[in-house]
Amino acid sequence: MTPATAPEMQVFTRVATEVDVPVLVDLYRNFSEAQAGERGGATYLSTEAFHEPLDSHFETIVRDARRLVLLGLVDDVPVGLAVARLQEPSDTSRSAAAEVIYVDPAAREVGVGENLLAAVADWASAHGAGGLDVQVLPGIRESKNFLEGAGFVARLLVMHRRLG
């Protein structure tokens, strides 16, 4: 008799809806908590992160045609979040920015992040974006390595010094 094998995990993404707002808020809070302890995290959270009330914020952005909100799932369990937006610089070329790509640490290394990033890139391309930006805090080497492995290159470093 051969030992039973566990069924393969199913990893996929889907567009989030208003029904998913409580899950989106939980995942985003986990993302924010992870950012808080990193170099540059406090400044990022005070200047660029989503702010309370998060429920209202996510209710708004899941309905915004210029935004994409995705859930990353393993076997129907939400373990990842991606939020992206289209942007039009002053020269009228279109690009996209991933504001959040987060995967719960317990669900990393199984393809959730890759699926989220690919879905964001496909969406951006389908909407005429010529490029995609993703922000990474300077101390998170695994995220930087993940993005470089996906073909991203640094194009801008923003340096910050607290005053007073």
PyMOL commands that place a pseudoatom at each C-alpha (Angstrom):
pseudoatom trace, name=CA, resn=MET, resi=1, chain=A, elem=C, hetatm=0, pos=[0.000, 0.000, 0.000]
pseudoatom trace, name=CA, resn=THR, resi=2, chain=A, elem=C, hetatm=0, pos=[1.369, 3.437, -0.917]
pseudoatom trace, name=CA, resn=PRO, resi=3, chain=A, elem=C, hetatm=0, pos=[0.988, 6.365, 1.426]
pseudoatom trace, name=CA, resn=ALA, resi=4, chain=A, elem=C, hetatm=0, pos=[-1.733, 8.830, 0.556]
pseudoatom trace, name=CA, resn=THR, resi=5, chain=A, elem=C, hetatm=0, pos=[-0.477, 11.994, -1.082]
pseudoatom trace, name=CA, resn=ALA, resi=6, chain=A, elem=C, hetatm=0, pos=[-1.853, 15.401, -0.332]
pseudoatom trace, name=CA, resn=PRO, resi=7, chain=A, elem=C, hetatm=0, pos=[-3.728, 16.980, -3.215]
pseudoatom trace, name=CA, resn=GLU, resi=8, chain=A, elem=C, hetatm=0, pos=[-1.938, 19.793, -5.031]
pseudoatom trace, name=CA, resn=MET, resi=9, chain=A, elem=C, hetatm=0, pos=[-2.598, 23.262, -3.701]
pseudoatom trace, name=CA, resn=GLN, resi=10, chain=A, elem=C, hetatm=0, pos=[-4.559, 25.499, -5.988]
pseudoatom trace, name=CA, resn=VAL, resi=11, chain=A, elem=C, hetatm=0, pos=[-3.066, 28.991, -6.192]
pseudoatom trace, name=CA, resn=PHE, resi=12, chain=A, elem=C, hetatm=0, pos=[-4.950, 31.696, -8.052]
pseudoatom trace, name=CA, resn=THR, resi=13, chain=A, elem=C, hetatm=0, pos=[-6.042, 35.321, -8.033]
pseudoatom trace, name=CA, resn=ARG, resi=14, chain=A, elem=C, hetatm=0, pos=[-9.395, 36.954, -8.436]
pseudoatom trace, name=CA, resn=VAL, resi=15, chain=A, elem=C, hetatm=0, pos=[-10.723, 40.481, -8.555]
pseudoatom trace, name=CA, resn=ALA, resi=16, chain=A, elem=C, hetatm=0, pos=[-11.990, 41.589, -5.160]
pseudoatom trace, name=CA, resn=THR, resi=17, chain=A, elem=C, hetatm=0, pos=[-15.499, 42.955, -4.682]
pseudoatom trace, name=CA, resn=GLU, resi=18, chain=A, elem=C, hetatm=0, pos=[-17.316, 44.846, -1.947]
pseudoatom trace, name=CA, resn=VAL, resi=19, chain=A, elem=C, hetatm=0, pos=[-18.122, 41.516, -0.295]
pseudoatom trace, name=CA, resn=ASP, resi=20, chain=A, elem=C, hetatm=0, pos=[-14.383, 41.038, 0.259]
pseudoatom trace, name=CA, resn=VAL, resi=21, chain=A, elem=C, hetatm=0, pos=[-13.817, 44.340, 2.090]
pseudoatom trace, name=CA, resn=PRO, resi=22, chain=A, elem=C, hetatm=0, pos=[-13.370, 42.798, 5.576]
pseudoatom trace, name=CA, resn=VAL, resi=23, chain=A, elem=C, hetatm=0, pos=[-10.735, 40.402, 4.221]
pseudoatom trace, name=CA, resn=LEU, resi=24, chain=A, elem=C, hetatm=0, pos=[-9.027, 43.218, 2.279]
pseudoatom trace, name=CA, resn=VAL, resi=25, chain=A, elem=C, hetatm=0, pos=[-8.851, 45.314, 5.435]
pseudoatom trace, name=CA, resn=ASP, resi=26, chain=A, elem=C, hetatm=0, pos=[-7.350, 42.422, 7.432]
pseudoatom trace, name=CA, resn=LEU, resi=27, chain=A, elem=C, hetatm=0, pos=[-4.724, 41.699, 4.781]
pseudoatom trace, name=CA, resn=TYR, resi=28, chain=A, elem=C, hetatm=0, pos=[-3.901, 45.395, 4.455]
pseudoatom trace, name=CA, resn=ARG, resi=29, chain=A, elem=C, hetatm=0, pos=[-3.462, 45.738, 8.209]
pseudoatom trace, name=CA, resn=ASN, resi=30, chain=A, elem=C, hetatm=0, pos=[-1.061, 42.778, 8.123]
pseudoatom trace, name=CA, resn=PHE, resi=31, chain=A, elem=C, hetatm=0, pos=[0.814, 44.491, 5.278]
pseudoatom trace, name=CA, resn=SER, resi=32, chain=A, elem=C, hetatm=0, pos=[0.989, 47.759, 7.242]
pseudoatom trace, name=CA, resn=GLU, resi=33, chain=A, elem=C, hetatm=0, pos=[2.190, 45.995, 10.374]
pseudoatom trace, name=CA, resn=ALA, resi=34, chain=A, elem=C, hetatm=0, pos=[4.963, 44.326, 8.381]
pseudoatom trace, name=CA, resn=GLN, resi=35, chain=A, elem=C, hetatm=0, pos=[5.988, 47.668, 6.850]
pseudoatom trace, name=CA, resn=ALA, resi=36, chain=A, elem=C, hetatm=0, pos=[6.055, 49.427, 10.229]
pseudoatom trace, name=CA, resn=GLY, resi=37, chain=A, elem=C, hetatm=0, pos=[9.083, 47.500, 11.434]
pseudoatom trace, name=CA, resn=GLU, resi=38, chain=A, elem=C, hetatm=0, pos=[11.154, 48.022, 8.295]
pseudoatom trace, name=CA, resn=ARG, resi=39, chain=A, elem=C, hetatm=0, pos=[13.619, 50.795, 7.475]
pseudoatom trace, name=CA, resn=GLY, resi=40, chain=A, elem=C, hetatm=0, pos=[11.558, 53.636, 6.015]
pseudoatom trace, name=CA, resn=GLY, resi=41, chain=A, elem=C, hetatm=0, pos=[8.312, 51.980, 7.089]
pseudoatom trace, name=CA, resn=ALA, resi=42, chain=A, elem=C, hetatm=0, pos=[7.124, 54.658, 9.495]
pseudoatom trace, name=CA, resn=THR, resi=43, chain=A, elem=C, hetatm=0, pos=[7.569, 57.392, 6.895]
pseudoatom trace, name=CA, resn=TYR, resi=44, chain=A, elem=C, hetatm=0, pos=[5.872, 55.288, 4.214]
pseudoatom trace, name=CA, resn=LEU, resi=45, chain=A, elem=C, hetatm=0, pos=[2.917, 54.573, 6.493]
pseudoatom trace, name=CA, resn=SER, resi=46, chain=A, elem=C, hetatm=0, pos=[2.479, 58.231, 7.419]
pseudoatom trace, name=CA, resn=THR, resi=47, chain=A, elem=C, hetatm=0, pos=[2.770, 59.585, 3.869]
pseudoatom trace, name=CA, resn=GLU, resi=48, chain=A, elem=C, hetatm=0, pos=[1.728, 57.009, 1.290]
pseudoatom trace, name=CA, resn=ALA, resi=49, chain=A, elem=C, hetatm=0, pos=[-0.215, 54.216, 2.964]
pseudoatom trace, name=CA, resn=PHE, resi=50, chain=A, elem=C, hetatm=0, pos=[-3.997, 53.951, 2.991]
pseudoatom trace, name=CA, resn=HIS, resi=51, chain=A, elem=C, hetatm=0, pos=[-5.558, 55.559, 6.053]
pseudoatom trace, name=CA, resn=GLU, resi=52, chain=A, elem=C, hetatm=0, pos=[-8.609, 54.905, 8.178]
pseudoatom trace, name=CA, resn=PRO, resi=53, chain=A, elem=C, hetatm=0, pos=[-11.386, 54.273, 7.683]
pseudoatom trace, name=CA, resn=LEU, resi=54, chain=A, elem=C, hetatm=0, pos=[-9.984, 51.374, 5.650]
pseudoatom trace, name=CA, resn=ASP, resi=55, chain=A, elem=C, hetatm=0, pos=[-13.427, 49.835, 5.094]
pseudoatom trace, name=CA, resn=SER, resi=56, chain=A, elem=C, hetatm=0, pos=[-14.616, 52.966, 3.280]
pseudoatom trace, name=CA, resn=HIS, resi=57, chain=A, elem=C, hetatm=0, pos=[-11.372, 53.220, 1.338]
pseudoatom trace, name=CA, resn=PHE, resi=58, chain=A, elem=C, hetatm=0, pos=[-11.607, 49.648, 0.036]
pseudoatom trace, name=CA, resn=GLU, resi=59, chain=A, elem=C, hetatm=0, pos=[-15.335, 50.012, -0.708]
pseudoatom trace, name=CA, resn=THR, resi=60, chain=A, elem=C, hetatm=0, pos=[-14.428, 52.953, -2.934]
pseudoatom trace, name=CA, resn=ILE, resi=61, chain=A, elem=C, hetatm=0, pos=[-11.423, 51.491, -4.728]
pseudoatom trace, name=CA, resn=VAL, resi=62, chain=A, elem=C, hetatm=0, pos=[-13.006, 48.125, -5.579]
pseudoatom trace, name=CA, resn=ARG, resi=63, chain=A, elem=C, hetatm=0, pos=[-15.534, 50.104, -7.660]
pseudoatom trace, name=CA, resn=ASP, resi=64, chain=A, elem=C, hetatm=0, pos=[-12.973, 52.438, -9.287]
pseudoatom trace, name=CA, resn=ALA, resi=65, chain=A, elem=C, hetatm=0, pos=[-12.340, 51.559, -12.960]
pseudoatom trace, name=CA, resn=ARG, resi=66, chain=A, elem=C, hetatm=0, pos=[-8.832, 53.069, -12.736]
pseudoatom trace, name=CA, resn=ARG, resi=67, chain=A, elem=C, hetatm=0, pos=[-7.919, 50.726, -9.870]
pseudoatom trace, name=CA, resn=LEU, resi=68, chain=A, elem=C, hetatm=0, pos=[-7.448, 46.991, -9.568]
pseudoatom trace, name=CA, resn=VAL, resi=69, chain=A, elem=C, hetatm=0, pos=[-7.869, 45.151, -6.286]
pseudoatom trace, name=CA, resn=LEU, resi=70, chain=A, elem=C, hetatm=0, pos=[-6.974, 41.467, -6.264]
pseudoatom trace, name=CA, resn=LEU, resi=71, chain=A, elem=C, hetatm=0, pos=[-7.027, 38.668, -3.756]
pseudoatom trace, name=CA, resn=GLY, resi=72, chain=A, elem=C, hetatm=0, pos=[-4.420, 35.934, -3.915]
pseudoatom trace, name=CA, resn=LEU, resi=73, chain=A, elem=C, hetatm=0, pos=[-5.795, 32.609, -2.791]
pseudoatom trace, name=CA, resn=VAL, resi=74, chain=A, elem=C, hetatm=0, pos=[-4.524, 29.187, -1.846]
pseudoatom trace, name=CA, resn=ASP, resi=75, chain=A, elem=C, hetatm=0, pos=[-7.306, 26.600, -1.952]
pseudoatom trace, name=CA, resn=ASP, resi=76, chain=A, elem=C, hetatm=0, pos=[-9.941, 29.376, -1.712]
pseudoatom trace, name=CA, resn=VAL, resi=77, chain=A, elem=C, hetatm=0, pos=[-8.283, 30.904, 1.374]
pseudoatom trace, name=CA, resn=PRO, resi=78, chain=A, elem=C, hetatm=0, pos=[-7.326, 34.587, 0.885]
pseudoatom trace, name=CA, resn=VAL, resi=79, chain=A, elem=C, hetatm=0, pos=[-3.620, 34.955, 1.691]
pseudoatom trace, name=CA, resn=GLY, resi=80, chain=A, elem=C, hetatm=0, pos=[-2.543, 37.830, -0.563]
pseudoatom trace, name=CA, resn=LEU, resi=81, chain=A, elem=C, hetatm=0, pos=[-3.555, 41.275, -1.713]
pseudoatom trace, name=CA, resn=ALA, resi=82, chain=A, elem=C, hetatm=0, pos=[-2.613, 43.473, -4.646]
pseudoatom trace, name=CA, resn=VAL, resi=83, chain=A, elem=C, hetatm=0, pos=[-3.802, 47.009, -5.312]
pseudoatom trace, name=CA, resn=ALA, resi=84, chain=A, elem=C, hetatm=0, pos=[-2.819, 48.873, -8.470]
pseudoatom trace, name=CA, resn=ARG, resi=85, chain=A, elem=C, hetatm=0, pos=[-3.820, 52.100, -10.159]
pseudoatom trace, name=CA, resn=LEU, resi=86, chain=A, elem=C, hetatm=0, pos=[-3.465, 53.637, -13.583]
pseudoatom trace, name=CA, resn=GLN, resi=87, chain=A, elem=C, hetatm=0, pos=[-1.659, 56.940, -13.714]
pseudoatom trace, name=CA, resn=GLU, resi=88, chain=A, elem=C, hetatm=0, pos=[-1.206, 59.489, -16.456]
pseudoatom trace, name=CA, resn=PRO, resi=89, chain=A, elem=C, hetatm=0, pos=[1.983, 61.525, -16.175]
pseudoatom trace, name=CA, resn=SER, resi=90, chain=A, elem=C, hetatm=0, pos=[2.144, 65.021, -17.600]
pseudoatom trace, name=CA, resn=ASP, resi=91, chain=A, elem=C, hetatm=0, pos=[3.325, 63.779, -21.008]
pseudoatom trace, name=CA, resn=THR, resi=92, chain=A, elem=C, hetatm=0, pos=[0.020, 61.850, -21.353]
pseudoatom trace, name=CA, resn=SER, resi=93, chain=A, elem=C, hetatm=0, pos=[1.695, 58.458, -21.531]
pseudoatom trace, name=CA, resn=ARG, resi=94, chain=A, elem=C, hetatm=0, pos=[-0.041, 55.914, -19.357]
pseudoatom trace, name=CA, resn=SER, resi=95, chain=A, elem=C, hetatm=0, pos=[1.641, 53.841, -16.701]
pseudoatom trace, name=CA, resn=ALA, resi=96, chain=A, elem=C, hetatm=0, pos=[0.506, 51.831, -13.713]
pseudoatom trace, name=CA, resn=ALA, resi=97, chain=A, elem=C, hetatm=0, pos=[1.633, 51.590, -10.123]
pseudoatom trace, name=CA, resn=ALA, resi=98, chain=A, elem=C, hetatm=0, pos=[1.196, 48.671, -7.767]
pseudoatom trace, name=CA, resn=GLU, resi=99, chain=A, elem=C, hetatm=0, pos=[0.436, 50.313, -4.456]
pseudoatom trace, name=CA, resn=VAL, resi=100, chain=A, elem=C, hetatm=0, pos=[0.373, 47.044, -2.532]
pseudoatom trace, name=CA, resn=ILE, resi=101, chain=A, elem=C, hetatm=0, pos=[1.554, 43.540, -3.205]
pseudoatom trace, name=CA, resn=TYR, resi=102, chain=A, elem=C, hetatm=0, pos=[1.395, 41.478, -0.035]
pseudoatom trace, name=CA, resn=VAL, resi=103, chain=A, elem=C, hetatm=0, pos=[1.378, 37.778, 0.720]
pseudoatom trace, name=CA, resn=ASP, resi=104, chain=A, elem=C, hetatm=0, pos=[1.008, 36.382, 4.208]
pseudoatom trace, name=CA, resn=PRO, resi=105, chain=A, elem=C, hetatm=0, pos=[4.434, 35.047, 5.257]
pseudoatom trace, name=CA, resn=ALA, resi=106, chain=A, elem=C, hetatm=0, pos=[3.004, 31.542, 5.851]
pseudoatom trace, name=CA, resn=ALA, resi=107, chain=A, elem=C, hetatm=0, pos=[1.827, 31.412, 2.217]
pseudoatom trace, name=CA, resn=ARG, resi=108, chain=A, elem=C, hetatm=0, pos=[4.998, 32.626, 0.509]
pseudoatom trace, name=CA, resn=GLU, resi=109, chain=A, elem=C, hetatm=0, pos=[7.063, 30.508, -1.872]
pseudoatom trace, name=CA, resn=VAL, resi=110, chain=A, elem=C, hetatm=0, pos=[4.024, 28.796, -3.440]
pseudoatom trace, name=CA, resn=GLY, resi=111, chain=A, elem=C, hetatm=0, pos=[3.341, 31.237, -6.285]
pseudoatom trace, name=CA, resn=VAL, resi=112, chain=A, elem=C, hetatm=0, pos=[0.791, 33.641, -4.798]
pseudoatom trace, name=CA, resn=GLY, resi=113, chain=A, elem=C, hetatm=0, pos=[3.023, 36.709, -5.215]
pseudoatom trace, name=CA, resn=GLU, resi=114, chain=A, elem=C, hetatm=0, pos=[3.960, 35.681, -8.749]
pseudoatom trace, name=CA, resn=ASN, resi=115, chain=A, elem=C, hetatm=0, pos=[0.290, 35.290, -9.667]
pseudoatom trace, name=CA, resn=LEU, resi=116, chain=A, elem=C, hetatm=0, pos=[-0.647, 38.648, -8.162]
pseudoatom trace, name=CA, resn=LEU, resi=117, chain=A, elem=C, hetatm=0, pos=[2.197, 40.440, -9.929]
pseudoatom trace, name=CA, resn=ALA, resi=118, chain=A, elem=C, hetatm=0, pos=[1.399, 38.775, -13.268]
pseudoatom trace, name=CA, resn=ALA, resi=119, chain=A, elem=C, hetatm=0, pos=[-2.290, 39.677, -12.955]
pseudoatom trace, name=CA, resn=VAL, resi=120, chain=A, elem=C, hetatm=0, pos=[-1.433, 43.316, -12.182]
pseudoatom trace, name=CA, resn=ALA, resi=121, chain=A, elem=C, hetatm=0, pos=[0.952, 43.462, -15.157]
pseudoatom trace, name=CA, resn=ASP, resi=122, chain=A, elem=C, hetatm=0, pos=[-1.654, 41.908, -17.476]
pseudoatom trace, name=CA, resn=TRP, resi=123, chain=A, elem=C, hetatm=0, pos=[-4.308, 44.378, -16.278]
pseudoatom trace, name=CA, resn=ALA, resi=124, chain=A, elem=C, hetatm=0, pos=[-1.958, 47.337, -16.721]
pseudoatom trace, name=CA, resn=SER, resi=125, chain=A, elem=C, hetatm=0, pos=[-1.010, 46.191, -20.214]
pseudoatom trace, name=CA, resn=ALA, resi=126, chain=A, elem=C, hetatm=0, pos=[-4.643, 45.660, -21.184]
pseudoatom trace, name=CA, resn=HIS, resi=127, chain=A, elem=C, hetatm=0, pos=[-5.331, 49.259, -20.104]
pseudoatom trace, name=CA, resn=GLY, resi=128, chain=A, elem=C, hetatm=0, pos=[-2.564, 50.681, -22.283]
pseudoatom trace, name=CA, resn=ALA, resi=129, chain=A, elem=C, hetatm=0, pos=[0.095, 51.165, -19.627]
pseudoatom trace, name=CA, resn=GLY, resi=130, chain=A, elem=C, hetatm=0, pos=[3.615, 51.233, -20.971]
pseudoatom trace, name=CA, resn=GLY, resi=131, chain=A, elem=C, hetatm=0, pos=[5.179, 50.442, -17.599]
pseudoatom trace, name=CA, resn=LEU, resi=132, chain=A, elem=C, hetatm=0, pos=[4.485, 49.268, -14.071]
pseudoatom trace, name=CA, resn=ASP, resi=133, chain=A, elem=C, hetatm=0, pos=[6.052, 50.678, -10.890]
pseudoatom trace, name=CA, resn=VAL, resi=134, chain=A, elem=C, hetatm=0, pos=[6.194, 48.829, -7.570]
pseudoatom trace, name=CA, resn=GLN, resi=135, chain=A, elem=C, hetatm=0, pos=[7.487, 50.425, -4.377]
pseudoatom trace, name=CA, resn=VAL, resi=136, chain=A, elem=C, hetatm=0, pos=[9.721, 48.464, -2.018]
pseudoatom trace, name=CA, resn=LEU, resi=137, chain=A, elem=C, hetatm=0, pos=[11.102, 49.675, 1.275]
pseudoatom trace, name=CA, resn=PRO, resi=138, chain=A, elem=C, hetatm=0, pos=[14.910, 49.682, 1.354]
pseudoatom trace, name=CA, resn=GLY, resi=139, chain=A, elem=C, hetatm=0, pos=[15.292, 47.018, 4.028]
pseudoatom trace, name=CA, resn=ILE, resi=140, chain=A, elem=C, hetatm=0, pos=[13.121, 44.342, 2.450]
pseudoatom trace, name=CA, resn=ARG, resi=141, chain=A, elem=C, hetatm=0, pos=[15.688, 42.453, 0.391]
pseudoatom trace, name=CA, resn=GLU, resi=142, chain=A, elem=C, hetatm=0, pos=[13.407, 39.472, -0.328]
pseudoatom trace, name=CA, resn=SER, resi=143, chain=A, elem=C, hetatm=0, pos=[10.865, 41.775, -1.998]
pseudoatom trace, name=CA, resn=LYS, resi=144, chain=A, elem=C, hetatm=0, pos=[13.584, 43.528, -3.991]
pseudoatom trace, name=CA, resn=ASN, resi=145, chain=A, elem=C, hetatm=0, pos=[14.971, 40.161, -5.107]
pseudoatom trace, name=CA, resn=PHE, resi=146, chain=A, elem=C, hetatm=0, pos=[11.470, 38.932, -6.004]
pseudoatom trace, name=CA, resn=LEU, resi=147, chain=A, elem=C, hetatm=0, pos=[10.850, 41.969, -8.206]
pseudoatom trace, name=CA, resn=GLU, resi=148, chain=A, elem=C, hetatm=0, pos=[14.276, 41.861, -9.838]
pseudoatom trace, name=CA, resn=GLY, resi=149, chain=A, elem=C, hetatm=0, pos=[13.630, 38.190, -10.621]
pseudoatom trace, name=CA, resn=ALA, resi=150, chain=A, elem=C, hetatm=0, pos=[10.425, 39.286, -12.340]
pseudoatom trace, name=CA, resn=GLY, resi=151, chain=A, elem=C, hetatm=0, pos=[12.325, 41.737, -14.572]
pseudoatom trace, name=CA, resn=PHE, resi=152, chain=A, elem=C, hetatm=0, pos=[11.964, 44.952, -12.553]
pseudoatom trace, name=CA, resn=VAL, resi=153, chain=A, elem=C, hetatm=0, pos=[14.841, 47.404, -12.239]
pseudoatom trace, name=CA, resn=ALA, resi=154, chain=A, elem=C, hetatm=0, pos=[15.210, 50.323, -9.843]
pseudoatom trace, name=CA, resn=ARG, resi=155, chain=A, elem=C, hetatm=0, pos=[14.531, 53.600, -11.627]
pseudoatom trace, name=CA, resn=LEU, resi=156, chain=A, elem=C, hetatm=0, pos=[14.376, 55.984, -8.674]
pseudoatom trace, name=CA, resn=LEU, resi=157, chain=A, elem=C, hetatm=0, pos=[15.591, 56.012, -5.107]
pseudoatom trace, name=CA, resn=VAL, resi=158, chain=A, elem=C, hetatm=0, pos=[13.917, 58.444, -2.745]
pseudoatom trace, name=CA, resn=MET, resi=159, chain=A, elem=C, hetatm=0, pos=[16.072, 59.457, 0.187]
pseudoatom trace, name=CA, resn=HIS, resi=160, chain=A, elem=C, hetatm=0, pos=[14.556, 60.904, 3.350]
pseudoatom trace, name=CA, resn=ARG, resi=161, chain=A, elem=C, hetatm=0, pos=[15.902, 62.655, 6.440]
pseudoatom trace, name=CA, resn=ARG, resi=162, chain=A, elem=C, hetatm=0, pos=[13.808, 63.576, 9.445]
pseudoatom trace, name=CA, resn=LEU, resi=163, chain=A, elem=C, hetatm=0, pos=[14.108, 67.227, 10.435]
pseudoatom trace, name=CA, resn=GLY, resi=164, chain=A, elem=C, hetatm=0, pos=[13.872, 68.808, 13.861]
for i in range(1, 164): cmd.bond("trace and resi %d" % i, "trace and resi %d" % (i + 1))
show_as sticks, trace
zoom trace
